[in-house]
Amino acid sequence: MGPSWWQIAIVVLLFVLLFGRGKISDLMGDVAKGIKSFKSGLADDEKDEADAKAIPHETPVSSAKAQEPEKQKSS
């Protein structure tokens, strides 16, 4: 047998009395922001994976050019 409607009403009333309407609405707003942040994080990850597949690999700089120091002008 499950709880009756008056038992649920008492629990809800106690919850509202303990936390107040302002705290409950703030909590629900924070939960909504967290969900939006999570979804945008997933979208960013998918975008990063798609970009990684689309970006061609750069050719490495030849070792002779990389090891040759720049010539400095002396005054």
TAHUUR-V930630 format. One record per run of one state. SS is the DSSP state (H for helix, E for strand, L for the rest). FROM is the first residue (numbers start at 1). TO is the last residue. If there is no record, write none. Layout:
ss;from;to
SS;FROM;TO
SS;FROM;TO
This chain:
ss;from;to
L;1;4
H;5;54
L;55;62
H;63;67
L;68;75
